[in-house]
Amino acid sequence: MSKTKKRPPISRTLRETIRKQGLTAYAAAKRAGVSVDAVQRFMNAERGLTLATVDKLADALELTLCPDTRSKDERA
């Protein structure tokens, strides 16, 4: 089995992207159509998010969280 480069946690990537885009938790939540409270608590590391909420936020932020960087041969 080959070693793969370890990716940062999705939660860290999502928080960093929201901050880098200069968005408040409120703005990110409204853009994604999700609960403001959930995003505020996530940004404060008080709770996690459901996968559905992560998907909505990633889509709203135009973010690909886990791109498959393997070649076609490696995926086979």
C-alpha positions as CSV (number, residue, x, y, z in Angstrom):
1,M,0.0,0.0,0.0
2,S,1.4,3.4,-1.0
3,K,1.6,6.3,1.4
4,T,-0.8,9.2,0.5
5,K,-0.4,12.8,1.4
6,K,-2.5,13.5,4.5
7,R,-5.1,16.1,3.9
8,P,-6.1,18.7,6.5
9,P,-9.5,18.1,8.3
10,I,-12.4,19.2,6.2
11,S,-13.6,21.3,9.2
12,R,-10.4,23.3,9.3
13,T,-10.5,23.9,5.5
14,L,-14.1,25.1,5.7
15,R,-13.4,27.4,8.6
16,E,-10.3,28.8,6.9
17,T,-12.1,29.4,3.6
18,I,-15.0,31.3,5.3
19,R,-12.4,33.5,7.1
20,K,-10.2,34.0,4.0
21,Q,-13.3,35.1,2.0
22,G,-14.0,37.7,4.7
23,L,-17.4,36.3,5.5
24,T,-19.1,36.3,8.9
25,A,-20.8,33.2,10.1
26,Y,-24.1,35.0,9.3
27,A,-23.1,35.8,5.7
28,A,-21.8,32.3,5.1
29,A,-25.0,30.8,6.5
30,K,-27.3,33.1,4.5
31,R,-25.3,32.4,1.3
32,A,-25.6,28.7,1.8
33,G,-29.2,28.7,3.0
34,V,-28.4,27.0,6.4
35,S,-28.8,27.8,10.0
36,V,-26.9,30.9,11.2
37,D,-26.7,29.4,14.7
38,A,-25.2,26.2,13.4
39,V,-22.5,28.1,11.4
40,Q,-21.8,30.4,14.3
41,R,-21.3,27.5,16.7
42,F,-19.2,25.7,14.1
43,M,-16.9,28.7,13.6
44,N,-16.4,28.9,17.3
45,A,-15.6,25.2,17.4
46,E,-18.5,24.5,19.7
47,R,-20.1,21.9,17.4
48,G,-19.7,20.1,14.2
49,L,-21.9,20.3,11.1
50,T,-24.0,17.7,9.3
51,L,-22.7,16.5,6.0
52,A,-25.7,18.1,4.3
53,T,-24.7,21.5,5.8
54,V,-21.1,21.0,4.8
55,D,-22.2,20.3,1.3
56,K,-24.3,23.4,1.1
57,L,-21.5,25.6,2.6
58,A,-18.9,24.1,0.2
59,D,-21.1,24.7,-2.8
60,A,-21.9,28.3,-1.7
61,L,-18.2,29.0,-1.2
62,E,-17.3,27.3,-4.5
63,L,-15.0,25.0,-2.5
64,T,-13.9,21.4,-3.4
65,L,-13.1,19.9,-0.1
66,C,-11.6,16.5,-1.1
67,P,-10.4,16.6,-4.7
68,D,-9.2,13.2,-6.0
69,T,-5.7,13.8,-7.0
70,R,-4.9,10.2,-7.9
71,S,-4.3,9.3,-11.5
72,K,-6.7,7.1,-13.4
73,D,-4.3,4.2,-12.9
74,E,-4.1,4.7,-9.2
75,R,-7.9,4.7,-8.9
76,A,-8.3,1.4,-10.8
